[in-house]
Amino acid sequence: MTLIELYHSDTCPNCHYVRAQLLEVLPRGVKFKEINTSSPDGAAHAKEMGILEVPTITIDGEIMFIGRVDKDEIEQEITLHT
């Protein structure tokens, strides 16, 4: 099963935008996890993954997008991986 993770911060406007775009195109049958890097656990997990900027989207542990991205690009990448 494909796992999509969104690394985000509470205070990041681009994170809120990317989250909304991702949720619009997220297909059924895909596992989705949000990691809030504002929390100690989320920050530790991001560090383990080598993630230094938010928003970041990973698919099956591979970084796909860093920064603001539109839903068409997200949808295209998800389609390639599912």
PDB file of N, CA, C and O in Angstrom, chain B, residues numbered from 101:
ATOM      1  N   MET B 101       0.848  -1.182   0.000  1.00  0.00           N
ATOM      2  CA  MET B 101       0.000   0.000   0.000  1.00  0.00           C
ATOM      3  C   MET B 101       0.893   1.244   0.000  1.00  0.00           C
ATOM      4  O   MET B 101       1.866   1.329   0.750  1.00  0.00           O
ATOM      5  N   THR B 102       0.554   2.167  -0.825  1.00  0.00           N
ATOM      6  CA  THR B 102       1.301   3.415  -0.939  1.00  0.00           C
ATOM      7  C   THR B 102       1.094   4.275   0.309  1.00  0.00           C
ATOM      8  O   THR B 102      -0.020   4.398   0.818  1.00  0.00           O
ATOM      9  N   LEU B 103       2.192   4.865   0.790  1.00  0.00           N
ATOM     10  CA  LEU B 103       2.129   5.772   1.945  1.00  0.00           C
ATOM     11  C   LEU B 103       2.564   7.161   1.502  1.00  0.00           C
ATOM     12  O   LEU B 103       3.671   7.353   0.997  1.00  0.00           O
ATOM     13  N   ILE B 104       1.682   8.116   1.699  1.00  0.00           N
ATOM     14  CA  ILE B 104       1.986   9.514   1.412  1.00  0.00           C
ATOM     15  C   ILE B 104       2.056  10.244   2.747  1.00  0.00           C
ATOM     16  O   ILE B 104       1.146  10.159   3.572  1.00  0.00           O
ATOM     17  N   GLU B 105       3.163  10.964   2.938  1.00  0.00           N
ATOM     18  CA  GLU B 105       3.334  11.728   4.167  1.00  0.00           C
ATOM     19  C   GLU B 105       3.489  13.203   3.818  1.00  0.00           C
ATOM     20  O   GLU B 105       4.167  13.573   2.860  1.00  0.00           O
ATOM     21  N   LEU B 106       2.842  14.022   4.622  1.00  0.00           N
ATOM     22  CA  LEU B 106       2.961  15.472   4.493  1.00  0.00           C
ATOM     23  C   LEU B 106       3.621  16.001   5.756  1.00  0.00           C
ATOM     24  O   LEU B 106       3.071  15.887   6.851  1.00  0.00           O
ATOM     25  N   TYR B 107       4.800  16.578   5.594  1.00  0.00           N
ATOM     26  CA  TYR B 107       5.511  17.229   6.691  1.00  0.00           C
ATOM     27  C   TYR B 107       5.145  18.698   6.645  1.00  0.00           C
ATOM     28  O   TYR B 107       5.318  19.361   5.622  1.00  0.00           O
ATOM     29  N   HIS B 108       4.634  19.209   7.768  1.00  0.00           N
ATOM     30  CA  HIS B 108       4.130  20.579   7.792  1.00  0.00           C
ATOM     31  C   HIS B 108       4.352  21.213   9.155  1.00  0.00           C
ATOM     32  O   HIS B 108       4.731  20.547  10.118  1.00  0.00           O
ATOM     33  N   SER B 109       4.111  22.500   9.212  1.00  0.00           N
ATOM     34  CA  SER B 109       4.201  23.259  10.450  1.00  0.00           C
ATOM     35  C   SER B 109       2.916  24.058  10.632  1.00  0.00           C
ATOM     36  O   SER B 109       2.295  24.480   9.656  1.00  0.00           O
ATOM     37  N   ASP B 110       2.528  24.258  11.869  1.00  0.00           N
ATOM     38  CA  ASP B 110       1.304  25.010  12.162  1.00  0.00           C
ATOM     39  C   ASP B 110       1.355  26.448  11.652  1.00  0.00           C
ATOM     40  O   ASP B 110       0.325  27.008  11.276  1.00  0.00           O
ATOM     41  N   THR B 111       2.530  27.043  11.638  1.00  0.00           N
ATOM     42  CA  THR B 111       2.660  28.461  11.312  1.00  0.00           C
ATOM     43  C   THR B 111       3.016  28.732   9.849  1.00  0.00           C
ATOM     44  O   THR B 111       3.304  29.872   9.484  1.00  0.00           O
ATOM     45  N   CYS B 112       3.000  27.712   9.024  1.00  0.00           N
ATOM     46  CA  CYS B 112       3.426  27.824   7.620  1.00  0.00           C
ATOM     47  C   CYS B 112       2.217  27.977   6.698  1.00  0.00           C
ATOM     48  O   CYS B 112       1.449  27.028   6.543  1.00  0.00           O
ATOM     49  N   PRO B 113       2.025  29.159   6.074  1.00  0.00           N
ATOM     50  CA  PRO B 113       0.884  29.336   5.174  1.00  0.00           C
ATOM     51  C   PRO B 113       0.939  28.406   3.965  1.00  0.00           C
ATOM     52  O   PRO B 113      -0.097  27.904   3.528  1.00  0.00           O
ATOM     53  N   ASN B 114       2.123  28.171   3.424  1.00  0.00           N
ATOM     54  CA  ASN B 114       2.230  27.255   2.284  1.00  0.00           C
ATOM     55  C   ASN B 114       1.865  25.827   2.666  1.00  0.00           C
ATOM     56  O   ASN B 114       1.368  25.067   1.836  1.00  0.00           O
ATOM     57  N   CYS B 115       2.109  25.464   3.912  1.00  0.00           N
ATOM     58  CA  CYS B 115       1.751  24.132   4.383  1.00  0.00           C
ATOM     59  C   CYS B 115       0.240  23.928   4.347  1.00  0.00           C
ATOM     60  O   CYS B 115      -0.239  22.871   3.936  1.00  0.00           O
ATOM     61  N   HIS B 116      -0.498  24.926   4.772  1.00  0.00           N
ATOM     62  CA  HIS B 116      -1.965  24.832   4.754  1.00  0.00           C
ATOM     63  C   HIS B 116      -2.480  24.732   3.320  1.00  0.00           C
ATOM     64  O   HIS B 116      -3.415  23.980   3.044  1.00  0.00           O
ATOM     65  N   TYR B 117      -1.870  25.487   2.414  1.00  0.00           N
ATOM     66  CA  TYR B 117      -2.251  25.438   0.998  1.00  0.00           C
ATOM     67  C   TYR B 117      -1.985  24.046   0.420  1.00  0.00           C
ATOM     68  O   TYR B 117      -2.862  23.449  -0.204  1.00  0.00           O
ATOM     69  N   VAL B 118      -0.781  23.540   0.631  1.00  0.00           N
ATOM     70  CA  VAL B 118      -0.400  22.231   0.077  1.00  0.00           C
ATOM     71  C   VAL B 118      -1.270  21.125   0.669  1.00  0.00           C
ATOM     72  O   VAL B 118      -1.658  20.199  -0.045  1.00  0.00           O
ATOM     73  N   ARG B 119      -1.578  21.207   1.946  1.00  0.00           N
ATOM     74  CA  ARG B 119      -2.436  20.198   2.575  1.00  0.00           C
ATOM     75  C   ARG B 119      -3.803  20.157   1.885  1.00  0.00           C
ATOM     76  O   ARG B 119      -4.318  19.082   1.578  1.00  0.00           O
ATOM     77  N   ALA B 120      -4.376  21.320   1.649  1.00  0.00           N
ATOM     78  CA  ALA B 120      -5.684  21.388   0.988  1.00  0.00           C
ATOM     79  C   ALA B 120      -5.616  20.810  -0.423  1.00  0.00           C
ATOM     80  O   ALA B 120      -6.514  20.081  -0.843  1.00  0.00           O
ATOM     81  N   GLN B 121      -4.551  21.137  -1.152  1.00  0.00           N
ATOM     82  CA  GLN B 121      -4.382  20.618  -2.513  1.00  0.00           C
ATOM     83  C   GLN B 121      -4.236  19.096  -2.495  1.00  0.00           C
ATOM     84  O   GLN B 121      -4.842  18.397  -3.308  1.00  0.00           O
ATOM     85  N   LEU B 122      -3.439  18.597  -1.575  1.00  0.00           N
ATOM     86  CA  LEU B 122      -3.216  17.155  -1.471  1.00  0.00           C
ATOM     87  C   LEU B 122      -4.497  16.415  -1.121  1.00  0.00           C
ATOM     88  O   LEU B 122      -4.793  15.375  -1.710  1.00  0.00           O
ATOM     89  N   LEU B 123      -5.254  16.937  -0.171  1.00  0.00           N
ATOM     90  CA  LEU B 123      -6.490  16.264   0.233  1.00  0.00           C
ATOM     91  C   LEU B 123      -7.512  16.208  -0.895  1.00  0.00           C
ATOM     92  O   LEU B 123      -8.328  15.288  -0.942  1.00  0.00           O
ATOM     93  N   GLU B 124      -7.479  17.171  -1.797  1.00  0.00           N
ATOM     94  CA  GLU B 124      -8.409  17.164  -2.939  1.00  0.00           C
ATOM     95  C   GLU B 124      -8.130  16.031  -3.911  1.00  0.00           C
ATOM     96  O   GLU B 124      -9.054  15.537  -4.557  1.00  0.00           O
ATOM     97  N   VAL B 125      -6.881  15.609  -4.030  1.00  0.00           N
ATOM     98  CA  VAL B 125      -6.521  14.606  -5.042  1.00  0.00           C
ATOM     99  C   VAL B 125      -6.098  13.265  -4.435  1.00  0.00           C
ATOM    100  O   VAL B 125      -5.726  12.348  -5.168  1.00  0.00           O
ATOM    101  N   LEU B 126      -6.149  13.143  -3.124  1.00  0.00           N
ATOM    102  CA  LEU B 126      -5.726  11.916  -2.462  1.00  0.00           C
ATOM    103  C   LEU B 126      -6.677  10.773  -2.820  1.00  0.00           C
ATOM    104  O   LEU B 126      -7.865  10.840  -2.502  1.00  0.00           O
ATOM    105  N   PRO B 127      -6.173   9.727  -3.477  1.00  0.00           N
ATOM    106  CA  PRO B 127      -7.066   8.636  -3.881  1.00  0.00           C
ATOM    107  C   PRO B 127      -7.390   7.695  -2.716  1.00  0.00           C
ATOM    108  O   PRO B 127      -6.671   7.649  -1.719  1.00  0.00           O
ATOM    109  N   ARG B 128      -8.472   6.959  -2.864  1.00  0.00           N
ATOM    110  CA  ARG B 128      -8.826   5.940  -1.876  1.00  0.00           C
ATOM    111  C   ARG B 128      -7.791   4.821  -1.951  1.00  0.00           C
ATOM    112  O   ARG B 128      -7.183   4.578  -2.993  1.00  0.00           O
ATOM    113  N   GLY B 129      -7.614   4.161  -0.837  1.00  0.00           N
ATOM    114  CA  GLY B 129      -6.688   3.037  -0.802  1.00  0.00           C
ATOM    115  C   GLY B 129      -5.238   3.437  -0.601  1.00  0.00           C
ATOM    116  O   GLY B 129      -4.347   2.588  -0.635  1.00  0.00           O
ATOM    117  N   VAL B 130      -4.995   4.726  -0.392  1.00  0.00           N
ATOM    118  CA  VAL B 130      -3.648   5.221  -0.137  1.00  0.00           C
ATOM    119  C   VAL B 130      -3.583   5.622   1.326  1.00  0.00           C
ATOM    120  O   VAL B 130      -4.477   6.301   1.832  1.00  0.00           O
ATOM    121  N   LYS B 131      -2.536   5.208   1.997  1.00  0.00           N
ATOM    122  CA  LYS B 131      -2.364   5.581   3.401  1.00  0.00           C
ATOM    123  C   LYS B 131      -1.779   6.987   3.440  1.00  0.00           C
ATOM    124  O   LYS B 131      -0.815   7.285   2.735  1.00  0.00           O
ATOM    125  N   PHE B 132      -2.367   7.853   4.268  1.00  0.00           N
ATOM    126  CA  PHE B 132      -1.938   9.247   4.370  1.00  0.00           C
ATOM    127  C   PHE B 132      -1.616   9.566   5.820  1.00  0.00           C
ATOM    128  O   PHE B 132      -2.382   9.257   6.733  1.00  0.00           O
ATOM    129  N   LYS B 133      -0.462  10.194   6.005  1.00  0.00           N
ATOM    130  CA  LYS B 133      -0.034  10.550   7.354  1.00  0.00           C
ATOM    131  C   LYS B 133       0.480  11.984   7.335  1.00  0.00           C
ATOM    132  O   LYS B 133       1.229  12.379   6.441  1.00  0.00           O
ATOM    133  N   GLU B 134       0.065  12.756   8.338  1.00  0.00           N
ATOM    134  CA  GLU B 134       0.553  14.127   8.496  1.00  0.00           C
ATOM    135  C   GLU B 134       1.549  14.158   9.647  1.00  0.00           C
ATOM    136  O   GLU B 134       1.288  13.622  10.725  1.00  0.00           O
ATOM    137  N   ILE B 135       2.687  14.788   9.408  1.00  0.00           N
ATOM    138  CA  ILE B 135       3.706  14.930  10.432  1.00  0.00           C
ATOM    139  C   ILE B 135       3.883  16.415  10.695  1.00  0.00           C
ATOM    140  O   ILE B 135       4.349  17.160   9.834  1.00  0.00           O
ATOM    141  N   ASN B 136       3.507  16.835  11.896  1.00  0.00           N
ATOM    142  CA  ASN B 136       3.616  18.233  12.277  1.00  0.00           C
ATOM    143  C   ASN B 136       5.006  18.472  12.858  1.00  0.00           C
ATOM    144  O   ASN B 136       5.312  18.020  13.962  1.00  0.00           O
ATOM    145  N   THR B 137       5.834  19.177  12.117  1.00  0.00           N
ATOM    146  CA  THR B 137       7.217  19.414  12.552  1.00  0.00           C
ATOM    147  C   THR B 137       7.304  20.443  13.674  1.00  0.00           C
ATOM    148  O   THR B 137       8.391  20.711  14.184  1.00  0.00           O
ATOM    149  N   SER B 138       6.172  21.021  14.061  1.00  0.00           N
ATOM    150  CA  SER B 138       6.146  21.935  15.210  1.00  0.00           C
ATOM    151  C   SER B 138       6.190  21.168  16.528  1.00  0.00           C
ATOM    152  O   SER B 138       6.516  21.729  17.574  1.00  0.00           O
ATOM    153  N   SER B 139       5.857  19.877  16.466  1.00  0.00           N
ATOM    154  CA  SER B 139       5.888  19.051  17.675  1.00  0.00           C
ATOM    155  C   SER B 139       7.249  18.368  17.782  1.00  0.00           C
ATOM    156  O   SER B 139       7.901  18.134  16.764  1.00  0.00           O
ATOM    157  N   PRO B 140       7.685  18.047  18.995  1.00  0.00           N
ATOM    158  CA  PRO B 140       8.979  17.375  19.165  1.00  0.00           C
ATOM    159  C   PRO B 140       9.072  16.042  18.416  1.00  0.00           C
ATOM    160  O   PRO B 140      10.093  15.748  17.794  1.00  0.00           O
ATOM    161  N   ASP B 141       8.004  15.238  18.476  1.00  0.00           N
ATOM    162  CA  ASP B 141       8.018  13.953  17.765  1.00  0.00           C
ATOM    163  C   ASP B 141       8.094  14.151  16.257  1.00  0.00           C
ATOM    164  O   ASP B 141       8.845  13.460  15.568  1.00  0.00           O
ATOM    165  N   GLY B 142       7.308  15.103  15.750  1.00  0.00           N
ATOM    166  CA  GLY B 142       7.312  15.386  14.315  1.00  0.00           C
ATOM    167  C   GLY B 142       8.652  15.916  13.843  1.00  0.00           C
ATOM    168  O   GLY B 142       9.132  15.543  12.773  1.00  0.00           O
ATOM    169  N   ALA B 143       9.257  16.787  14.641  1.00  0.00           N
ATOM    170  CA  ALA B 143      10.570  17.336  14.297  1.00  0.00           C
ATOM    171  C   ALA B 143      11.622  16.234  14.285  1.00  0.00           C
ATOM    172  O   ALA B 143      12.495  16.218  13.416  1.00  0.00           O
ATOM    173  N   ALA B 144      11.547  15.319  15.235  1.00  0.00           N
ATOM    174  CA  ALA B 144      12.503  14.213  15.289  1.00  0.00           C
ATOM    175  C   ALA B 144      12.344  13.294  14.083  1.00  0.00           C
ATOM    176  O   ALA B 144      13.332  12.857  13.493  1.00  0.00           O
ATOM    177  N   HIS B 145      11.097  13.004  13.720  1.00  0.00           N
ATOM    178  CA  HIS B 145      10.839  12.146  12.554  1.00  0.00           C
ATOM    179  C   HIS B 145      11.335  12.816  11.271  1.00  0.00           C
ATOM    180  O   HIS B 145      11.937  12.160  10.420  1.00  0.00           O
ATOM    181  N   ALA B 146      11.087  14.105  11.133  1.00  0.00           N
ATOM    182  CA  ALA B 146      11.554  14.839   9.948  1.00  0.00           C
ATOM    183  C   ALA B 146      13.081  14.801   9.878  1.00  0.00           C
ATOM    184  O   ALA B 146      13.654  14.624   8.803  1.00  0.00           O
ATOM    185  N   LYS B 147      13.722  14.966  11.007  1.00  0.00           N
ATOM    186  CA  LYS B 147      15.185  14.932  11.044  1.00  0.00           C
ATOM    187  C   LYS B 147      15.708  13.563  10.611  1.00  0.00           C
ATOM    188  O   LYS B 147      16.680  13.474   9.861  1.00  0.00           O
ATOM    189  N   GLU B 148      15.059  12.497  11.083  1.00  0.00           N
ATOM    190  CA  GLU B 148      15.433  11.134  10.689  1.00  0.00           C
ATOM    191  C   GLU B 148      15.332  10.940   9.175  1.00  0.00           C
ATOM    192  O   GLU B 148      16.138  10.229   8.575  1.00  0.00           O
ATOM    193  N   MET B 149      14.340  11.577   8.572  1.00  0.00           N
ATOM    194  CA  MET B 149      14.104  11.445   7.131  1.00  0.00           C
ATOM    195  C   MET B 149      14.954  12.414   6.310  1.00  0.00           C
ATOM    196  O   MET B 149      14.960  12.344   5.081  1.00  0.00           O
ATOM    197  N   GLY B 150      15.668  13.317   6.980  1.00  0.00           N
ATOM    198  CA  GLY B 150      16.491  14.295   6.276  1.00  0.00           C
ATOM    199  C   GLY B 150      15.692  15.451   5.711  1.00  0.00           C
ATOM    200  O   GLY B 150      16.124  16.104   4.761  1.00  0.00           O
ATOM    201  N   ILE B 151      14.527  15.708   6.290  1.00  0.00           N
ATOM    202  CA  ILE B 151      13.650  16.775   5.814  1.00  0.00           C
ATOM    203  C   ILE B 151      13.969  18.054   6.577  1.00  0.00           C
ATOM    204  O   ILE B 151      13.871  18.108   7.803  1.00  0.00           O
ATOM    205  N   LEU B 152      14.354  19.084   5.821  1.00  0.00           N
ATOM    206  CA  LEU B 152      14.786  20.345   6.418  1.00  0.00           C
ATOM    207  C   LEU B 152      13.808  21.487   6.177  1.00  0.00           C
ATOM    208  O   LEU B 152      13.875  22.512   6.855  1.00  0.00           O
ATOM    209  N   GLU B 153      12.897  21.321   5.218  1.00  0.00           N
ATOM    210  CA  GLU B 153      11.957  22.384   4.866  1.00  0.00           C
ATOM    211  C   GLU B 153      10.542  21.840   4.819  1.00  0.00           C
ATOM    212  O   GLU B 153      10.317  20.663   4.535  1.00  0.00           O
ATOM    213  N   VAL B 154       9.595  22.721   5.104  1.00  0.00           N
ATOM    214  CA  VAL B 154       8.179  22.369   4.990  1.00  0.00           C
ATOM    215  C   VAL B 154       7.501  23.381   4.083  1.00  0.00           C
ATOM    216  O   VAL B 154       7.936  24.530   4.007  1.00  0.00           O
ATOM    217  N   PRO B 155       6.465  22.982   3.407  1.00  0.00           N
ATOM    218  CA  PRO B 155       5.912  21.644   3.351  1.00  0.00           C
ATOM    219  C   PRO B 155       6.771  20.715   2.492  1.00  0.00           C
ATOM    220  O   PRO B 155       7.398  21.134   1.519  1.00  0.00           O
ATOM    221  N   THR B 156       6.778  19.453   2.881  1.00  0.00           N
ATOM    222  CA  THR B 156       7.432  18.400   2.108  1.00  0.00           C
ATOM    223  C   THR B 156       6.461  17.240   1.999  1.00  0.00           C
ATOM    224  O   THR B 156       5.824  16.852   2.979  1.00  0.00           O
ATOM    225  N   ILE B 157       6.355  16.689   0.796  1.00  0.00           N
ATOM    226  CA  ILE B 157       5.526  15.510   0.566  1.00  0.00           C
ATOM    227  C   ILE B 157       6.447  14.360   0.183  1.00  0.00           C
ATOM    228  O   ILE B 157       7.294  14.486  -0.701  1.00  0.00           O
ATOM    229  N   THR B 158       6.259  13.223   0.878  1.00  0.00           N
ATOM    230  CA  THR B 158       6.986  12.013   0.508  1.00  0.00           C
ATOM    231  C   THR B 158       5.987  10.957   0.057  1.00  0.00           C
ATOM    232  O   THR B 158       4.844  10.919   0.514  1.00  0.00           O
ATOM    233  N   ILE B 159       6.437  10.117  -0.835  1.00  0.00           N
ATOM    234  CA  ILE B 159       5.644   8.964  -1.257  1.00  0.00           C
ATOM    235  C   ILE B 159       6.523   7.743  -1.035  1.00  0.00           C
ATOM    236  O   ILE B 159       7.602   7.623  -1.615  1.00  0.00           O
ATOM    237  N   ASP B 160       6.047   6.845  -0.193  1.00  0.00           N
ATOM    238  CA  ASP B 160       6.793   5.645   0.175  1.00  0.00           C
ATOM    239  C   ASP B 160       8.215   5.974   0.608  1.00  0.00           C
ATOM    240  O   ASP B 160       9.163   5.284   0.232  1.00  0.00           O
ATOM    241  N   GLY B 161       8.358   7.032   1.404  1.00  0.00           N
ATOM    242  CA  GLY B 161       9.635   7.401   1.978  1.00  0.00           C
ATOM    243  C   GLY B 161      10.556   8.205   1.086  1.00  0.00           C
ATOM    244  O   GLY B 161      11.644   8.594   1.510  1.00  0.00           O
ATOM    245  N   GLU B 162      10.140   8.461  -0.140  1.00  0.00           N
ATOM    246  CA  GLU B 162      10.951   9.232  -1.078  1.00  0.00           C
ATOM    247  C   GLU B 162      10.402  10.657  -1.183  1.00  0.00           C
ATOM    248  O   GLU B 162       9.207  10.853  -1.404  1.00  0.00           O
ATOM    249  N   ILE B 163      11.274  11.641  -1.023  1.00  0.00           N
ATOM    250  CA  ILE B 163      10.836  13.036  -1.108  1.00  0.00           C
ATOM    251  C   ILE B 163      10.432  13.348  -2.545  1.00  0.00           C
ATOM    252  O   ILE B 163      11.215  13.168  -3.478  1.00  0.00           O
ATOM    253  N   MET B 164       9.200  13.817  -2.709  1.00  0.00           N
ATOM    254  CA  MET B 164       8.673  14.153  -4.032  1.00  0.00           C
ATOM    255  C   MET B 164       8.567  15.658  -4.239  1.00  0.00           C
ATOM    256  O   MET B 164       8.880  16.162  -5.318  1.00  0.00           O
ATOM    257  N   PHE B 165       8.130  16.373  -3.215  1.00  0.00           N
ATOM    258  CA  PHE B 165       7.925  17.812  -3.342  1.00  0.00           C
ATOM    259  C   PHE B 165       8.411  18.522  -2.089  1.00  0.00           C
ATOM    260  O   PHE B 165       8.212  18.055  -0.967  1.00  0.00           O
ATOM    261  N   ILE B 166       9.046  19.651  -2.307  1.00  0.00           N
ATOM    262  CA  ILE B 166       9.432  20.544  -1.217  1.00  0.00           C
ATOM    263  C   ILE B 166       8.894  21.922  -1.579  1.00  0.00           C
ATOM    264  O   ILE B 166       9.155  22.427  -2.670  1.00  0.00           O
ATOM    265  N   GLY B 167       8.148  22.525  -0.670  1.00  0.00           N
ATOM    266  CA  GLY B 167       7.592  23.848  -0.924  1.00  0.00           C
ATOM    267  C   GLY B 167       6.190  23.788  -1.506  1.00  0.00           C
ATOM    268  O   GLY B 167       5.545  22.740  -1.539  1.00  0.00           O
ATOM    269  N   ARG B 168       5.747  24.940  -1.960  1.00  0.00           N
ATOM    270  CA  ARG B 168       4.385  25.080  -2.486  1.00  0.00           C
ATOM    271  C   ARG B 168       4.248  24.356  -3.819  1.00  0.00           C
ATOM    272  O   ARG B 168       5.069  24.537  -4.718  1.00  0.00           O
ATOM    273  N   VAL B 169       3.222  23.549  -3.941  1.00  0.00           N
ATOM    274  CA  VAL B 169       2.979  22.776  -5.152  1.00  0.00           C
ATOM    275  C   VAL B 169       1.473  22.711  -5.387  1.00  0.00           C
ATOM    276  O   VAL B 169       0.688  22.684  -4.440  1.00  0.00           O
ATOM    277  N   ASP B 170       1.084  22.687  -6.646  1.00  0.00           N
ATOM    278  CA  ASP B 170      -0.334  22.653  -6.999  1.00  0.00           C
ATOM    279  C   ASP B 170      -0.846  21.225  -7.123  1.00  0.00           C
ATOM    280  O   ASP B 170      -0.076  20.284  -7.313  1.00  0.00           O
ATOM    281  N   LYS B 171      -2.153  21.086  -7.013  1.00  0.00           N
ATOM    282  CA  LYS B 171      -2.758  19.756  -6.989  1.00  0.00           C
ATOM    283  C   LYS B 171      -2.525  18.965  -8.262  1.00  0.00           C
ATOM    284  O   LYS B 171      -2.438  17.738  -8.206  1.00  0.00           O
ATOM    285  N   ASP B 172      -2.419  19.628  -9.414  1.00  0.00           N
ATOM    286  CA  ASP B 172      -2.180  18.898 -10.663  1.00  0.00           C
ATOM    287  C   ASP B 172      -0.840  18.159 -10.615  1.00  0.00           C
ATOM    288  O   ASP B 172      -0.741  17.013 -11.054  1.00  0.00           O
ATOM    289  N   GLU B 173       0.176  18.816 -10.085  1.00  0.00           N
ATOM    290  CA  GLU B 173       1.494  18.182  -9.964  1.00  0.00           C
ATOM    291  C   GLU B 173       1.451  17.038  -8.949  1.00  0.00           C
ATOM    292  O   GLU B 173       2.034  15.977  -9.171  1.00  0.00           O
ATOM    293  N   ILE B 174       0.763  17.263  -7.847  1.00  0.00           N
ATOM    294  CA  ILE B 174       0.642  16.230  -6.818  1.00  0.00           C
ATOM    295  C   ILE B 174      -0.090  15.022  -7.387  1.00  0.00           C
ATOM    296  O   ILE B 174       0.350  13.885  -7.219  1.00  0.00           O
ATOM    297  N   GLU B 175      -1.195  15.269  -8.053  1.00  0.00           N
ATOM    298  CA  GLU B 175      -2.001  14.183  -8.621  1.00  0.00           C
ATOM    299  C   GLU B 175      -1.200  13.369  -9.628  1.00  0.00           C
ATOM    300  O   GLU B 175      -1.275  12.140  -9.634  1.00  0.00           O
ATOM    301  N   GLN B 176      -0.439  14.042 -10.472  1.00  0.00           N
ATOM    302  CA  GLN B 176       0.375  13.368 -11.476  1.00  0.00           C
ATOM    303  C   GLN B 176       1.396  12.447 -10.808  1.00  0.00           C
ATOM    304  O   GLN B 176       1.579  11.311 -11.246  1.00  0.00           O
ATOM    305  N   GLU B 177       2.050  12.917  -9.773  1.00  0.00           N
ATOM    306  CA  GLU B 177       3.072  12.116  -9.085  1.00  0.00           C
ATOM    307  C   GLU B 177       2.436  10.946  -8.352  1.00  0.00           C
ATOM    308  O   GLU B 177       2.988   9.846  -8.353  1.00  0.00           O
ATOM    309  N   ILE B 178       1.292  11.163  -7.730  1.00  0.00           N
ATOM    310  CA  ILE B 178       0.596  10.067  -7.043  1.00  0.00           C
ATOM    311  C   ILE B 178       0.197   8.991  -8.038  1.00  0.00           C
ATOM    312  O   ILE B 178       0.327   7.800  -7.755  1.00  0.00           O
ATOM    313  N   THR B 179      -0.287   9.404  -9.198  1.00  0.00           N
ATOM    314  CA  THR B 179      -0.696   8.451 -10.231  1.00  0.00           C
ATOM    315  C   THR B 179       0.478   7.563 -10.662  1.00  0.00           C
ATOM    316  O   THR B 179       0.300   6.371 -10.915  1.00  0.00           O
ATOM    317  N   LEU B 180       1.660   8.140 -10.743  1.00  0.00           N
ATOM    318  CA  LEU B 180       2.843   7.375 -11.133  1.00  0.00           C
ATOM    319  C   LEU B 180       3.233   6.332 -10.080  1.00  0.00           C
ATOM    320  O   LEU B 180       3.858   5.325 -10.410  1.00  0.00           O
ATOM    321  N   HIS B 181       2.872   6.566  -8.829  1.00  0.00           N
ATOM    322  CA  HIS B 181       3.310   5.709  -7.741  1.00  0.00           C
ATOM    323  C   HIS B 181       2.233   4.765  -7.202  1.00  0.00           C
ATOM    324  O   HIS B 181       2.504   3.967  -6.305  1.00  0.00           O
ATOM    325  N   THR B 182       1.026   4.850  -7.736  1.00  0.00           N
ATOM    326  CA  THR B 182      -0.036   3.959  -7.228  1.00  0.00           C
ATOM    327  C   THR B 182      -0.527   3.045  -8.312  1.00  0.00           C
ATOM    328  O   THR B 182      -1.417   2.227  -8.074  1.00  0.00           O
TER     329      THR B 182
END
